Amino acid sequence: MTWTVAPEPPDSPVALALWRAYYTEVSDRWYLLHERRRTDPDELEREIAARPGADLAPPRGLLLVARYGGAPAGSAGIRLSPDGTAAELTRVFLYEAMRGRGGAALLVRAAEEAARERGARRMILDTRTDLVEARALYARLGYAETAPHNDDPYAEHWFAKPLAPA
């Protein structure tokens, strides 16, 4: 089986299924840790609908989908800063059955290349303390913790990585 990564419209059925799986997992992890419950289904639907991913559409954004053996396996998105010098990495996710096969690093590197091609000189991201796998991935790929670059109430760690010119 091989990996492929390609752009995907953020409103496609594949992208929407990946977004739902991503959001369900990170939301459930947060609620289980902090409130010892899973995400309320109505709350989940409201949050998914409130963040449809339009900011990941060109020209200021991009959603990449990884496929393993042709089947959708994961995603990563980028959003360019207003001045275009930085890109924010977001929605890095792999279905649980696809983890441990190198797909996450492949997605992040593809997102870095896409950002570089669009003129970004730096990649930034935020994540939470409980997402230890994500923090380990970013550190392994050369990201360094930085001061906060946003005021997201769920962000607890901020990372950045310079992007060499294309």
N, C-alpha and C positions, 0 to 999 in steps of 0.2 A: 504494500500500500504506500502511496505517496501523498505528500501535502501539496496543495496549491493555495495561493492567496490571490484574490482579485477584488476590485471595487464592487460594491453592491449598493443599490439604492436603499436608503435607510427606511423606506416605507414598503419594501418588498416583503412577501410572506416569510422568506428565510430570515431577513433582518429582524422582523417583528418577533419571530419565534426565539431567536437568540436573545433579543432584548428582554423578553418575558422571562426566559430562563435565568439570565444574568441578574435582573432586578429581583426576582423571587429569591435567589440564593443569597445575595448580599443583604437584602432586607430581612430575611429570616434569620441570618446569622446575627445581625444587629439586635433584633428583638429577642432572640433566644438568650443572647449574652446579657442584655440590659433589663429585659422584662420577663424572661422565662416563658415566652410565648412565640408562636409563629406570627407572621404578618396577617392581619385581618384581610380576608378576600376583597372586601369593598375598598379598603385602603390601598391594597395592591393595585386594583383596577384604576383607581383615581390617579395614583402616582405614575403608572405606566402610560396612561392617557395624557398626563400633564407633561411628559417628557418623550415625545414621539421620535426625536432624533433629527428633526429638520435642520438643526445646527451642524449635522454631519453630512450635509449635502454640499456638493461643489457650488460655488468656487471656494468658499471659506472653510469647508469641511470635507471629510472623506470617511466613509465606512468601508473597512476591509473585512472580507469573510474568508476564513480558512476552511478548506474542504480536505477531508482525509478519505482517500479512495473515492472521491467524487461526492461524498456526503457532507453537508454542512457540519462543521465541528466547532467553530469559534469565531470571534470577532475582535476587532480593535478599531477605534475611531480616532480621528484627529480633528482639532478645531484650530484654525490659525488665529493668532492675536490680531487686533485691529491694524497694527503696523506691519504684520506679516513676518516679524523677526523670530517669533516663537510659535510653537505648535503645542497644544495640550493633548496629551494622550489620554484616552478615555475608553470605557467599555471594553477593556481587555478581558476576555472571557473564553473559556473552553468548556464544552459539555464535560461533565465529570468522567464519562467513559473514555474521553479523548486525552485526558491529562497524563503526563509522564511520557509523552511521545515526541516532545520537542516543538509542539505547535505554538505554545505561548511565546517562546523566544523568536520563532519564525514570524509570528504576527507583529511583535514589537519591532523587530528589525524592518519588516515591510512598512510599518507605519513611519519609522524613522526615515526610510528612503523616500516615501511619499512626501513627508514634511520637507525634507531637504530639496526635493525636486520643485517644491512650491516656494522655495526661498527662505524657509525657516533656518535659523542658525542655532536654535536651542529647542529641546523638547522638555516640557514640564508636565507634571502630573501630581495628583494627590491621591491618598488612600487612607485607610483606617488601620489602627493598631491590630485589630483582630484578623485582618487579611494578611496573615503572616506569609502565606505563599506568594502573594503579590509583592510584598516588600522584599522577600528573598530574590525573586526574579529580577526586580529592578536593580537591586544591588549587584547581582551577578552580571547584569548587562551594562554596568558602568554608570548607573544613576547614583547621584549623591544627594543626601538629604539637604534641604535648603530652608530658608525662612518661608513662612506662608506666602503664597501668591494669590490667594483668594480667601473668602470668608465663608466657605461652605461649612455648615454646622456639623457635618459628619466627617469632614477631613481632619485627620490627626497627624499626618505625615505628608510632607511635600518634597518632591524630588525634581532634579533637573539634570540634563545631560547636554553638553555642547554637541552640535551636529557639524561634522566637517563639510565643507562645500562639496557640492555634487561634481 
